[in-house]
Each structure stands twice: as structure tokens, then as C-alpha cells.
Amino acid sequence: MNLKPSPLTEASAVLAVAILGILLTFALSTMSIETGFTMLSNSALTFLLPAFTFWAVIGLFVRGKSKAFRMLTNIAISALVTSLLSSLFISSVGDSTTGTLQDRQNAQAVVAGMSLVTFFSCLAGALVTYLWLLRAERAK
């Protein structure tokens, strides 16, 4: 493709591919499009919104760097956001006294699964965006 490299374009392209990856993963693994959309909305609110914000803001500071550096920065932000937020949610569910122990363990497993699917979808989104969708850099 031939997208002009800019922080918002890059963040939006990664987000679009990640959304598609999350939806397909959950819809195909459960064989239910409703469950796919439910898990997509949960993942988007929990992980993708903060990640998109960091991708766009930090992208402003690294916009003059090479495409490889920007891609690695994007992947690092994805890893950091998903790991920190999933750890926060898993620990808060574990410390809760609401519901049974089995319910809390199930909720922790769902959060862990959502974070893994979200990270790998963001990883795929970054690879597709930076290796295929963005315009090639001009020789100086």
C-alpha cells in the first residue's frame, strides 16, 4: 500500500488490523460472532484505547526515526500496555471478595486470554502496517 507515514496514520492502521485480529480470533475460537464482538469491545476498552493513545503520543516524539525503530517502539508500547493493564486487572480480581473463588479464577483467565490475543493482534498489526502498508522511505 502507500500510506503516508505519520503518527496517527500508523496508530490507526495498527488499531484497524488489531481489531480485525481480535474479532476473528474470538469469533472463530468460540464459533459465535456475538461472543467475538463482546470480547472485541472488552479488549478495545481495556487495552486498545490506552495503547492507541500511547502509540499516537509517543509516535510524535519518534516520527523522525527509521521505520524499524518506530515499529519496535509500537511493539514495545503494545507489550507494556497489555502486560501492565492485565497484571492490574488480574490482581484486582484476585484481591476481590465478590463472587466465588471459581468465578474470580475464570475472570482472571479471561483477562489473561484477552491480553494475549490483544498483544499478538497488535504485533500482527504493527508488522502489517510498517512492513506493507506504509509508503517506502525516499533515498536521501
N, C-alpha and C positions, 0 to 999 in steps of 0.2 A: 504494500500500500504506500501511500505517500502523505502521511500526516505531518504537519509542521511541528517540530519539537518545541513544546512549551510545557511548563509545569502542570497547568490544568488539563491540557490535551493528554499528556502522559498519564496523569492520575485518573482521568475519566476513561481512558482506554483500558487501563488495568482494572478499574472497577467494573467495566462492562463485561470483560472476559471472566472476571471472578464471579460476578453474579450468575452468568451463564453456567459456569462450572459448578457452583454451589447448587443451583436449581437442578441441573442434570444429575449430579451425584445423589442428592436426596430423593429426587423423583424416581430414578432408576433403582436405587437400593431398596426403596420401600414399595415400588410399583404403585405409587399414588401421587398424582400431581398436586393434590391438596396438601399432603404432607410435605412435598417438595417446596411449595410456596410458603407454608408455615415455617419451615426450617430456614428458608431463604430470608424471610422477614426477620426472624430472630437473629440470624447471623449478621444481617445487614445492620440492624440496630445495635447489636452488641459489639461487633468487630469492624465492619466495613466503614461505618460512618467515622469513627475515630481514625482509622487507618487512612481514609481518603483525606481527612483534614491534615494529617501529618505529611502525607505524600505531597499535597499541594503546597503547604507552607515550607517544608524543608526543600522541596523542589525549586523554590525561588532562590535559595541560597546555593544550590548546586547546578543551576541552569547553564553555567558556562563550562562545566566539566564535560568529560567524554561520555559517550553513550553508555559504555560499560560501567563507569563509575556511578552514573545515575541509576542504572539497572540494579547494581549491587546495593545502592542506598535504598531503593524501593523495596528490595527483598529484605534488607535488614529491618526496615521500618515495619514491614508485614510481620516478620518473626517477633520483633519486640512487642508490638501491639497485641498480637494473638496470645503470646505467652504470658505477658503481664496481666491482661484482662481475664484470661481463662484461669490463671492462678488466683486472682482476686475473687472471681465468682465461685470457684471450687472451694476455696477456704471459707467464704461467707456461707455457702450452703452447708458445709461441714460443721460450722460452728452454730448453725441454727438449731432450734428445738422444735420447729414447726414440722409436722408430719412424722411419719415413721422413719426409722433408720433406712429401710429399703427404699422409700421414696427419695430420701436425700441422696443415697448412693446412685439411684437411677438418674437424678438430676445432675449429679456430678459427672456421670458418664456421658450424658447428653451434651453438657458444656464442653467436655474434653473432645468429643467427636466433632462438635461444631467448630471448635478452634482448629482442629487438624484439617478438616475439609476446607475451612476458610483459608488457612495458610497455604495449602497446596493449590487451591484455586487462584490465590493471589500470586503465587510463584509462577503458575502457568500463564496468568495474565501479564506478568512482567516480562516473561520470556517472549510471548507472542508480540507484545507491544514494542519492546526495544529491539527485537531481532527481525521483526517482519513489518509491523505497521508504520514505524517512523521513517521519515524521509532520510535517505543516506546523507551523511555529512559531506560537505564540499571540501575538496582538497585546497589547502592554503598555499 
